[in-house]
């Protein structure tokens, strides 16, 4: 996973960099096919905003969070990304519905029962 951290009106300290990487490791623990992550941290007076674009094969996942504290914003962003990645993983693995090809194959198999009128 490639991680790009960018700061707007903010100097990214090693502590913030380490905190972001530790929180985003949870996302890669659930779904290891993450290609790269672009994270933008910005500060505007009392408003701490963090935006992330997570690139996986076939999809781009976007999340944004605004909090008065940067670490709280990072936590909330990690939660949002984790939920979105798990939802994408469920859709990709097909646990939400049975594919049409399997459904048609199941309908074509005779059950041995016949109806009489």
Buried (B, 14 or more C-beta within 10 A) or exposed (E): BEBEBEBEEBEEEEEBBEBBBEBBEEBBEEBEEBEEBBBBBBBEEEEBBBBBBBBBEEEEBEBBBBBEEBBEBBBBBBBBBBEBBEEBBEEBEEEEEEEEEEEEEEEEEEEEEEEEE
